[in-house]
Amino acid sequence: MKWFLVGLLTVCLLAASQQKCVVSDFYGLSWLGNPSERHLRLSEWLTTNGDSCASEQLLAIWNNLAMWAGVADSSELRGKILYFYARAVERERK
């Protein structure tokens, strides 16, 4: 049983270490009750996963940010989204 848990933990860590842009993960963070913590976690998520997002995914986040982030919406979050969107568009042109 112990080795099963070690293996499961290893698989989970490997999966978590691969950067993937899953918009539903971003949305899931919007359910945090404390706006300060929500802002921090959304900002961290963008920093960690922003480069792996497609322009369509970032556009979906941009369009829903006011609803998802609520009072945690800020120019910092919007700036990060714009930054990663520009990078995604450039990457997709190549």
PDB file as gemmi writes it, atoms N, CA and C in Angstrom:
CRYST1    1.000    1.000    1.000  90.00  90.00  90.00 P 1                      
ATOM      1  N   MET A   1       0.826  -1.197   0.000  1.00  0.00           N  
ATOM      2  CA  MET A   1       0.000   0.000   0.000  1.00  0.00           C  
ATOM      3  C   MET A   1       0.867   1.257   0.000  1.00  0.00           C  
ATOM      4  N   LYS A   2       1.961   1.183   0.772  1.00  0.00           N  
ATOM      5  CA  LYS A   2       2.845   2.337   0.858  1.00  0.00           C  
ATOM      6  C   LYS A   2       3.437   2.662  -0.512  1.00  0.00           C  
ATOM      7  N   TRP A   3       3.843   1.652  -1.270  1.00  0.00           N  
ATOM      8  CA  TRP A   3       4.452   1.883  -2.576  1.00  0.00           C  
ATOM      9  C   TRP A   3       3.432   2.386  -3.593  1.00  0.00           C  
ATOM     10  N   PHE A   4       2.195   1.965  -3.424  1.00  0.00           N  
ATOM     11  CA  PHE A   4       1.127   2.471  -4.286  1.00  0.00           C  
ATOM     12  C   PHE A   4       0.964   3.974  -4.092  1.00  0.00           C  
ATOM     13  N   LEU A   5       0.967   4.418  -2.840  1.00  0.00           N  
ATOM     14  CA  LEU A   5       0.819   5.835  -2.556  1.00  0.00           C  
ATOM     15  C   LEU A   5       2.013   6.642  -3.063  1.00  0.00           C  
ATOM     16  N   VAL A   6       3.213   6.069  -2.928  1.00  0.00           N  
ATOM     17  CA  VAL A   6       4.408   6.741  -3.428  1.00  0.00           C  
ATOM     18  C   VAL A   6       4.322   6.878  -4.956  1.00  0.00           C  
ATOM     19  N   GLY A   7       3.898   5.823  -5.624  1.00  0.00           N  
ATOM     20  CA  GLY A   7       3.746   5.867  -7.078  1.00  0.00           C  
ATOM     21  C   GLY A   7       2.689   6.863  -7.513  1.00  0.00           C  
ATOM     22  N   LEU A   8       1.565   6.863  -6.797  1.00  0.00           N  
ATOM     23  CA  LEU A   8       0.487   7.800  -7.113  1.00  0.00           C  
ATOM     24  C   LEU A   8       0.941   9.235  -6.921  1.00  0.00           C  
ATOM     25  N   LEU A   9       1.652   9.498  -5.841  1.00  0.00           N  
ATOM     26  CA  LEU A   9       2.171  10.841  -5.585  1.00  0.00           C  
ATOM     27  C   LEU A   9       3.165  11.255  -6.670  1.00  0.00           C  
ATOM     28  N   THR A  10       4.003  10.343  -7.099  1.00  0.00           N  
ATOM     29  CA  THR A  10       4.970  10.632  -8.157  1.00  0.00           C  
ATOM     30  C   THR A  10       4.271  10.986  -9.462  1.00  0.00           C  
ATOM     31  N   VAL A  11       3.257  10.222  -9.812  1.00  0.00           N  
ATOM     32  CA  VAL A  11       2.506  10.502 -11.037  1.00  0.00           C  
ATOM     33  C   VAL A  11       1.819  11.861 -10.952  1.00  0.00           C  
ATOM     34  N   CYS A  12       1.244  12.160  -9.802  1.00  0.00           N  
ATOM     35  CA  CYS A  12       0.582  13.455  -9.621  1.00  0.00           C  
ATOM     36  C   CYS A  12       1.567  14.610  -9.722  1.00  0.00           C  
ATOM     37  N   LEU A  13       2.735  14.458  -9.145  1.00  0.00           N  
ATOM     38  CA  LEU A  13       3.752  15.509  -9.210  1.00  0.00           C  
ATOM     39  C   LEU A  13       4.265  15.703 -10.637  1.00  0.00           C  
ATOM     40  N   LEU A  14       4.441  14.617 -11.359  1.00  0.00           N  
ATOM     41  CA  LEU A  14       4.879  14.731 -12.743  1.00  0.00           C  
ATOM     42  C   LEU A  14       3.822  15.420 -13.594  1.00  0.00           C  
ATOM     43  N   ALA A  15       2.572  15.073 -13.363  1.00  0.00           N  
ATOM     44  CA  ALA A  15       1.488  15.708 -14.119  1.00  0.00           C  
ATOM     45  C   ALA A  15       1.386  17.186 -13.782  1.00  0.00           C  
ATOM     46  N   ALA A  16       1.579  17.526 -12.523  1.00  0.00           N  
ATOM     47  CA  ALA A  16       1.491  18.923 -12.110  1.00  0.00           C  
ATOM     48  C   ALA A  16       2.675  19.740 -12.615  1.00  0.00           C  
ATOM     49  N   SER A  17       3.814  19.094 -12.817  1.00  0.00           N  
ATOM     50  CA  SER A  17       4.991  19.833 -13.255  1.00  0.00           C  
ATOM     51  C   SER A  17       4.925  20.218 -14.726  1.00  0.00           C  
ATOM     52  N   GLN A  18       4.111  19.522 -15.501  1.00  0.00           N  
ATOM     53  CA  GLN A  18       3.954  19.874 -16.904  1.00  0.00           C  
ATOM     54  C   GLN A  18       3.002  21.046 -17.003  1.00  0.00           C  
ATOM     55  N   GLN A  19       3.471  22.116 -17.582  1.00  0.00           N  
ATOM     56  CA  GLN A  19       2.656  23.312 -17.673  1.00  0.00           C  
ATOM     57  C   GLN A  19       1.621  23.129 -18.766  1.00  0.00           C  
ATOM     58  N   LYS A  20       0.370  23.242 -18.384  1.00  0.00           N  
ATOM     59  CA  LYS A  20      -0.725  23.156 -19.328  1.00  0.00           C  
ATOM     60  C   LYS A  20      -1.706  24.258 -19.008  1.00  0.00           C  
ATOM     61  N   CYS A  21      -2.289  24.777 -20.046  1.00  0.00           N  
ATOM     62  CA  CYS A  21      -3.277  25.834 -19.872  1.00  0.00           C  
ATOM     63  C   CYS A  21      -4.663  25.199 -19.871  1.00  0.00           C  
ATOM     64  N   VAL A  22      -5.204  25.021 -18.690  1.00  0.00           N  
ATOM     65  CA  VAL A  22      -6.550  24.486 -18.543  1.00  0.00           C  
ATOM     66  C   VAL A  22      -7.401  25.611 -17.958  1.00  0.00           C  
ATOM     67  N   VAL A  23      -8.257  26.187 -18.797  1.00  0.00           N  
ATOM     68  CA  VAL A  23      -9.035  27.350 -18.396  1.00  0.00           C  
ATOM     69  C   VAL A  23      -9.938  27.018 -17.213  1.00  0.00           C  
ATOM     70  N   SER A  24     -10.404  25.788 -17.132  1.00  0.00           N  
ATOM     71  CA  SER A  24     -11.273  25.416 -16.010  1.00  0.00           C  
ATOM     72  C   SER A  24     -10.519  25.448 -14.683  1.00  0.00           C  
ATOM     73  N   ASP A  25      -9.200  25.253 -14.702  1.00  0.00           N  
ATOM     74  CA  ASP A  25      -8.414  25.403 -13.477  1.00  0.00           C  
ATOM     75  C   ASP A  25      -8.402  26.864 -13.033  1.00  0.00           C  
ATOM     76  N   PHE A  26      -8.264  27.763 -14.007  1.00  0.00           N  
ATOM     77  CA  PHE A  26      -8.318  29.195 -13.701  1.00  0.00           C  
ATOM     78  C   PHE A  26      -9.682  29.544 -13.117  1.00  0.00           C  
ATOM     79  N   TYR A  27     -10.724  29.036 -13.755  1.00  0.00           N  
ATOM     80  CA  TYR A  27     -12.088  29.278 -13.273  1.00  0.00           C  
ATOM     81  C   TYR A  27     -12.281  28.724 -11.859  1.00  0.00           C  
ATOM     82  N   GLY A  28     -11.713  27.564 -11.586  1.00  0.00           N  
ATOM     83  CA  GLY A  28     -11.834  26.956 -10.263  1.00  0.00           C  
ATOM     84  C   GLY A  28     -11.267  27.831  -9.160  1.00  0.00           C  
ATOM     85  N   LEU A  29     -10.224  28.575  -9.482  1.00  0.00           N  
ATOM     86  CA  LEU A  29      -9.640  29.480  -8.486  1.00  0.00           C  
ATOM     87  C   LEU A  29     -10.574  30.639  -8.158  1.00  0.00           C  
ATOM     88  N   SER A  30     -11.509  30.918  -9.043  1.00  0.00           N  
ATOM     89  CA  SER A  30     -12.419  32.042  -8.813  1.00  0.00           C  
ATOM     90  C   SER A  30     -13.394  31.770  -7.669  1.00  0.00           C  
ATOM     91  N   TRP A  31     -13.456  30.553  -7.210  1.00  0.00           N  
ATOM     92  CA  TRP A  31     -14.362  30.213  -6.121  1.00  0.00           C  
ATOM     93  C   TRP A  31     -13.753  30.449  -4.744  1.00  0.00           C  
ATOM     94  N   LEU A  32     -12.510  30.896  -4.690  1.00  0.00           N  
ATOM     95  CA  LEU A  32     -11.904  31.225  -3.403  1.00  0.00           C  
ATOM     96  C   LEU A  32     -12.646  32.411  -2.799  1.00  0.00           C  
ATOM     97  N   GLY A  33     -12.962  32.333  -1.527  1.00  0.00           N  
ATOM     98  CA  GLY A  33     -13.789  33.350  -0.887  1.00  0.00           C  
ATOM     99  C   GLY A  33     -13.091  34.670  -0.612  1.00  0.00           C  
ATOM    100  N   ASN A  34     -11.845  34.621  -0.231  1.00  0.00           N  
ATOM    101  CA  ASN A  34     -11.095  35.830   0.118  1.00  0.00           C  
ATOM    102  C   ASN A  34     -10.584  36.494  -1.160  1.00  0.00           C  
ATOM    103  N   PRO A  35     -11.017  37.724  -1.464  1.00  0.00           N  
ATOM    104  CA  PRO A  35     -10.586  38.373  -2.704  1.00  0.00           C  
ATOM    105  C   PRO A  35      -9.076  38.555  -2.822  1.00  0.00           C  
ATOM    106  N   SER A  36      -8.390  38.813  -1.721  1.00  0.00           N  
ATOM    107  CA  SER A  36      -6.936  38.979  -1.771  1.00  0.00           C  
ATOM    108  C   SER A  36      -6.253  37.678  -2.157  1.00  0.00           C  
ATOM    109  N   GLU A  37      -6.698  36.591  -1.556  1.00  0.00           N  
ATOM    110  CA  GLU A  37      -6.129  35.289  -1.890  1.00  0.00           C  
ATOM    111  C   GLU A  37      -6.493  34.899  -3.317  1.00  0.00           C  
ATOM    112  N   ARG A  38      -7.735  35.185  -3.720  1.00  0.00           N  
ATOM    113  CA  ARG A  38      -8.170  34.885  -5.083  1.00  0.00           C  
ATOM    114  C   ARG A  38      -7.294  35.627  -6.096  1.00  0.00           C  
ATOM    115  N   HIS A  39      -7.041  36.901  -5.848  1.00  0.00           N  
ATOM    116  CA  HIS A  39      -6.187  37.684  -6.747  1.00  0.00           C  
ATOM    117  C   HIS A  39      -4.790  37.091  -6.815  1.00  0.00           C  
ATOM    118  N   LEU A  40      -4.231  36.740  -5.680  1.00  0.00           N  
ATOM    119  CA  LEU A  40      -2.896  36.162  -5.633  1.00  0.00           C  
ATOM    120  C   LEU A  40      -2.833  34.862  -6.415  1.00  0.00           C  
ATOM    121  N   ARG A  41      -3.792  33.977  -6.197  1.00  0.00           N  
ATOM    122  CA  ARG A  41      -3.794  32.666  -6.871  1.00  0.00           C  
ATOM    123  C   ARG A  41      -4.016  32.804  -8.375  1.00  0.00           C  
ATOM    124  N   LEU A  42      -4.904  33.713  -8.787  1.00  0.00           N  
ATOM    125  CA  LEU A  42      -5.128  33.931 -10.221  1.00  0.00           C  
ATOM    126  C   LEU A  42      -3.876  34.488 -10.880  1.00  0.00           C  
ATOM    127  N   SER A  43      -3.205  35.400 -10.196  1.00  0.00           N  
ATOM    128  CA  SER A  43      -1.967  35.959 -10.717  1.00  0.00           C  
ATOM    129  C   SER A  43      -0.883  34.887 -10.822  1.00  0.00           C  
ATOM    130  N   GLU A  44      -0.764  34.052  -9.817  1.00  0.00           N  
ATOM    131  CA  GLU A  44       0.211  32.959  -9.853  1.00  0.00           C  
ATOM    132  C   GLU A  44      -0.089  31.990 -10.987  1.00  0.00           C  
ATOM    133  N   TRP A  45      -1.379  31.686 -11.174  1.00  0.00           N  
ATOM    134  CA  TRP A  45      -1.769  30.762 -12.240  1.00  0.00           C  
ATOM    135  C   TRP A  45      -1.368  31.334 -13.600  1.00  0.00           C  
ATOM    136  N   LEU A  46      -1.622  32.616 -13.811  1.00  0.00           N  
ATOM    137  CA  LEU A  46      -1.250  33.237 -15.082  1.00  0.00           C  
ATOM    138  C   LEU A  46       0.259  33.213 -15.292  1.00  0.00           C  
ATOM    139  N   THR A  47       1.018  33.502 -14.249  1.00  0.00           N  
ATOM    140  CA  THR A  47       2.473  33.494 -14.354  1.00  0.00           C  
ATOM    141  C   THR A  47       2.981  32.098 -14.697  1.00  0.00           C  
ATOM    142  N   THR A  48       2.399  31.094 -14.065  1.00  0.00           N  
ATOM    143  CA  THR A  48       2.840  29.712 -14.270  1.00  0.00           C  
ATOM    144  C   THR A  48       2.392  29.147 -15.608  1.00  0.00           C  
ATOM    145  N   ASN A  49       1.150  29.410 -16.006  1.00  0.00           N  
ATOM    146  CA  ASN A  49       0.568  28.744 -17.163  1.00  0.00           C  
ATOM    147  C   ASN A  49       0.366  29.630 -18.378  1.00  0.00           C  
ATOM    148  N   GLY A  50       0.594  30.919 -18.249  1.00  0.00           N  
ATOM    149  CA  GLY A  50       0.288  31.844 -19.335  1.00  0.00           C  
ATOM    150  C   GLY A  50       0.995  31.542 -20.639  1.00  0.00           C  
ATOM    151  N   ASP A  51       2.238  31.124 -20.575  1.00  0.00           N  
ATOM    152  CA  ASP A  51       2.987  30.849 -21.808  1.00  0.00           C  
ATOM    153  C   ASP A  51       2.499  29.607 -22.534  1.00  0.00           C  
ATOM    154  N   SER A  52       1.795  28.728 -21.860  1.00  0.00           N  
ATOM    155  CA  SER A  52       1.308  27.516 -22.521  1.00  0.00           C  
ATOM    156  C   SER A  52      -0.111  27.682 -23.052  1.00  0.00           C  
ATOM    157  N   CYS A  53      -0.708  28.851 -22.865  1.00  0.00           N  
ATOM    158  CA  CYS A  53      -2.077  29.096 -23.323  1.00  0.00           C  
ATOM    159  C   CYS A  53      -2.102  29.528 -24.782  1.00  0.00           C  
ATOM    160  N   ALA A  54      -3.137  29.091 -25.472  1.00  0.00           N  
ATOM    161  CA  ALA A  54      -3.397  29.556 -26.830  1.00  0.00           C  
ATOM    162  C   ALA A  54      -4.115  30.903 -26.750  1.00  0.00           C  
ATOM    163  N   SER A  55      -4.085  31.629 -27.841  1.00  0.00           N  
ATOM    164  CA  SER A  55      -4.725  32.947 -27.840  1.00  0.00           C  
ATOM    165  C   SER A  55      -6.229  32.837 -27.564  1.00  0.00           C  
ATOM    166  N   GLU A  56      -6.884  31.777 -28.061  1.00  0.00           N  
ATOM    167  CA  GLU A  56      -8.314  31.597 -27.812  1.00  0.00           C  
ATOM    168  C   GLU A  56      -8.605  31.369 -26.327  1.00  0.00           C  
ATOM    169  N   GLN A  57      -7.729  30.640 -25.654  1.00  0.00           N  
ATOM    170  CA  GLN A  57      -7.906  30.400 -24.231  1.00  0.00           C  
ATOM    171  C   GLN A  57      -7.743  31.691 -23.438  1.00  0.00           C  
ATOM    172  N   LEU A  58      -6.749  32.475 -23.788  1.00  0.00           N  
ATOM    173  CA  LEU A  58      -6.538  33.744 -23.103  1.00  0.00           C  
ATOM    174  C   LEU A  58      -7.673  34.716 -23.380  1.00  0.00           C  
ATOM    175  N   LEU A  59      -8.230  34.660 -24.574  1.00  0.00           N  
ATOM    176  CA  LEU A  59      -9.379  35.493 -24.898  1.00  0.00           C  
ATOM    177  C   LEU A  59     -10.583  35.101 -24.051  1.00  0.00           C  
ATOM    178  N   ALA A  60     -10.778  33.800 -23.837  1.00  0.00           N  
ATOM    179  CA  ALA A  60     -11.871  33.334 -22.982  1.00  0.00           C  
ATOM    180  C   ALA A  60     -11.673  33.805 -21.545  1.00  0.00           C  
ATOM    181  N   ILE A  61     -10.446  33.763 -21.059  1.00  0.00           N  
ATOM    182  CA  ILE A  61     -10.158  34.242 -19.705  1.00  0.00           C  
ATOM    183  C   ILE A  61     -10.421  35.741 -19.623  1.00  0.00           C  
ATOM    184  N   TRP A  62      -9.955  36.489 -20.621  1.00  0.00           N  
ATOM    185  CA  TRP A  62     -10.166  37.941 -20.640  1.00  0.00           C  
ATOM    186  C   TRP A  62     -11.655  38.275 -20.595  1.00  0.00           C  
ATOM    187  N   ASN A  63     -12.435  37.604 -21.432  1.00  0.00           N  
ATOM    188  CA  ASN A  63     -13.854  37.918 -21.533  1.00  0.00           C  
ATOM    189  C   ASN A  63     -14.638  37.562 -20.272  1.00  0.00           C  
ATOM    190  N   ASN A  64     -14.151  36.619 -19.495  1.00  0.00           N  
ATOM    191  CA  ASN A  64     -14.862  36.181 -18.297  1.00  0.00           C  
ATOM    192  C   ASN A  64     -14.228  36.663 -17.000  1.00  0.00           C  
ATOM    193  N   LEU A  65     -13.149  37.404 -17.089  1.00  0.00           N  
ATOM    194  CA  LEU A  65     -12.401  37.772 -15.890  1.00  0.00           C  
ATOM    195  C   LEU A  65     -13.230  38.589 -14.903  1.00  0.00           C  
ATOM    196  N   ALA A  66     -14.022  39.514 -15.375  1.00  0.00           N  
ATOM    197  CA  ALA A  66     -14.828  40.327 -14.461  1.00  0.00           C  
ATOM    198  C   ALA A  66     -15.778  39.459 -13.649  1.00  0.00           C  
ATOM    199  N   MET A  67     -16.370  38.468 -14.293  1.00  0.00           N  
ATOM    200  CA  MET A  67     -17.303  37.588 -13.600  1.00  0.00           C  
ATOM    201  C   MET A  67     -16.560  36.608 -12.686  1.00  0.00           C  
ATOM    202  N   TRP A  68     -15.452  36.062 -13.169  1.00  0.00           N  
ATOM    203  CA  TRP A  68     -14.739  35.050 -12.402  1.00  0.00           C  
ATOM    204  C   TRP A  68     -13.955  35.648 -11.244  1.00  0.00           C  
ATOM    205  N   ALA A  69     -13.271  36.740 -11.462  1.00  0.00           N  
ATOM    206  CA  ALA A  69     -12.430  37.314 -10.409  1.00  0.00           C  
ATOM    207  C   ALA A  69     -13.223  38.206  -9.470  1.00  0.00           C  
ATOM    208  N   GLY A  70     -14.294  38.802  -9.960  1.00  0.00           N  
ATOM    209  CA  GLY A  70     -15.084  39.693  -9.116  1.00  0.00           C  
ATOM    210  C   GLY A  70     -14.261  40.895  -8.701  1.00  0.00           C  
ATOM    211  N   VAL A  71     -14.278  41.191  -7.404  1.00  0.00           N  
ATOM    212  CA  VAL A  71     -13.534  42.360  -6.913  1.00  0.00           C  
ATOM    213  C   VAL A  71     -12.028  42.154  -6.963  1.00  0.00           C  
ATOM    214  N   ALA A  72     -11.582  40.934  -7.228  1.00  0.00           N  
ATOM    215  CA  ALA A  72     -10.145  40.662  -7.345  1.00  0.00           C  
ATOM    216  C   ALA A  72      -9.615  41.013  -8.733  1.00  0.00           C  
ATOM    217  N   ASP A  73     -10.487  41.380  -9.656  1.00  0.00           N  
ATOM    218  CA  ASP A  73     -10.065  41.804 -10.989  1.00  0.00           C  
ATOM    219  C   ASP A  73      -9.208  43.062 -10.853  1.00  0.00           C  
ATOM    220  N   SER A  74      -8.118  43.114 -11.596  1.00  0.00           N  
ATOM    221  CA  SER A  74      -7.227  44.261 -11.459  1.00  0.00           C  
ATOM    222  C   SER A  74      -6.484  44.510 -12.762  1.00  0.00           C  
ATOM    223  N   SER A  75      -5.839  45.649 -12.829  1.00  0.00           N  
ATOM    224  CA  SER A  75      -5.028  45.966 -13.995  1.00  0.00           C  
ATOM    225  C   SER A  75      -3.818  45.038 -14.087  1.00  0.00           C  
ATOM    226  N   GLU A  76      -3.365  44.538 -12.953  1.00  0.00           N  
ATOM    227  CA  GLU A  76      -2.244  43.586 -12.967  1.00  0.00           C  
ATOM    228  C   GLU A  76      -2.638  42.305 -13.692  1.00  0.00           C  
ATOM    229  N   LEU A  77      -3.797  41.760 -13.350  1.00  0.00           N  
ATOM    230  CA  LEU A  77      -4.262  40.545 -14.022  1.00  0.00           C  
ATOM    231  C   LEU A  77      -4.496  40.803 -15.503  1.00  0.00           C  
ATOM    232  N   ARG A  78      -5.147  41.928 -15.808  1.00  0.00           N  
ATOM    233  CA  ARG A  78      -5.426  42.265 -17.210  1.00  0.00           C  
ATOM    234  C   ARG A  78      -4.122  42.442 -17.990  1.00  0.00           C  
ATOM    235  N   GLY A  79      -3.137  43.062 -17.368  1.00  0.00           N  
ATOM    236  CA  GLY A  79      -1.845  43.249 -18.020  1.00  0.00           C  
ATOM    237  C   GLY A  79      -1.157  41.935 -18.324  1.00  0.00           C  
ATOM    238  N   LYS A  80      -1.216  41.005 -17.380  1.00  0.00           N  
ATOM    239  CA  LYS A  80      -0.614  39.688 -17.610  1.00  0.00           C  
ATOM    240  C   LYS A  80      -1.306  38.971 -18.755  1.00  0.00           C  
ATOM    241  N   ILE A  81      -2.629  39.053 -18.781  1.00  0.00           N  
ATOM    242  CA  ILE A  81      -3.367  38.390 -19.859  1.00  0.00           C  
ATOM    243  C   ILE A  81      -2.980  38.995 -21.205  1.00  0.00           C  
ATOM    244  N   LEU A  82      -2.903  40.323 -21.283  1.00  0.00           N  
ATOM    245  CA  LEU A  82      -2.516  40.975 -22.534  1.00  0.00           C  
ATOM    246  C   LEU A  82      -1.098  40.580 -22.949  1.00  0.00           C  
ATOM    247  N   TYR A  83      -0.204  40.505 -21.980  1.00  0.00           N  
ATOM    248  CA  TYR A  83       1.176  40.113 -22.257  1.00  0.00           C  
ATOM    249  C   TYR A  83       1.234  38.705 -22.855  1.00  0.00           C  
ATOM    250  N   PHE A  84       0.572  37.751 -22.193  1.00  0.00           N  
ATOM    251  CA  PHE A  84       0.612  36.372 -22.678  1.00  0.00           C  
ATOM    252  C   PHE A  84      -0.179  36.206 -23.973  1.00  0.00           C  
ATOM    253  N   TYR A  85      -1.212  37.030 -24.167  1.00  0.00           N  
ATOM    254  CA  TYR A  85      -1.968  36.990 -25.418  1.00  0.00           C  
ATOM    255  C   TYR A  85      -1.073  37.424 -26.586  1.00  0.00           C  
ATOM    256  N   ALA A  86      -0.332  38.498 -26.401  1.00  0.00           N  
ATOM    257  CA  ALA A  86       0.573  38.963 -27.455  1.00  0.00           C  
ATOM    258  C   ALA A  86       1.622  37.903 -27.780  1.00  0.00           C  
ATOM    259  N   ARG A  87       2.139  37.248 -26.763  1.00  0.00           N  
ATOM    260  CA  ARG A  87       3.119  36.181 -26.982  1.00  0.00           C  
ATOM    261  C   ARG A  87       2.489  34.998 -27.710  1.00  0.00           C  
ATOM    262  N   ALA A  88       1.250  34.664 -27.344  1.00  0.00           N  
ATOM    263  CA  ALA A  88       0.568  33.535 -27.984  1.00  0.00           C  
ATOM    264  C   ALA A  88       0.297  33.823 -29.455  1.00  0.00           C  
ATOM    265  N   VAL A  89      -0.147  35.041 -29.754  1.00  0.00           N  
ATOM    266  CA  VAL A  89      -0.403  35.416 -31.145  1.00  0.00           C  
ATOM    267  C   VAL A  89       0.880  35.342 -31.953  1.00  0.00           C  
ATOM    268  N   GLU A  90       1.950  35.850 -31.398  1.00  0.00           N  
ATOM    269  CA  GLU A  90       3.251  35.786 -32.089  1.00  0.00           C  
ATOM    270  C   GLU A  90       3.691  34.340 -32.302  1.00  0.00           C  
ATOM    271  N   ARG A  91       3.516  33.526 -31.293  1.00  0.00           N  
ATOM    272  CA  ARG A  91       3.893  32.107 -31.380  1.00  0.00           C  
ATOM    273  C   ARG A  91       3.056  31.378 -32.423  1.00  0.00           C  
ATOM    274  N   GLU A  92       1.765  31.708 -32.512  1.00  0.00           N  
ATOM    275  CA  GLU A  92       0.866  31.041 -33.441  1.00  0.00           C  
ATOM    276  C   GLU A  92       1.089  31.487 -34.888  1.00  0.00           C  
ATOM    277  N   ARG A  93       1.676  32.647 -35.095  1.00  0.00           N  
ATOM    278  CA  ARG A  93       1.976  33.123 -36.451  1.00  0.00           C  
ATOM    279  C   ARG A  93       3.110  32.339 -37.085  1.00  0.00           C  
ATOM    280  N   LYS A  94       3.992  31.800 -36.276  1.00  0.00           N  
ATOM    281  CA  LYS A  94       5.179  31.084 -36.797  1.00  0.00           C  
ATOM    282  C   LYS A  94       4.827  29.735 -37.334  1.00  0.00           C  
TER     283      LYS A  94                                                      
END                                                                             
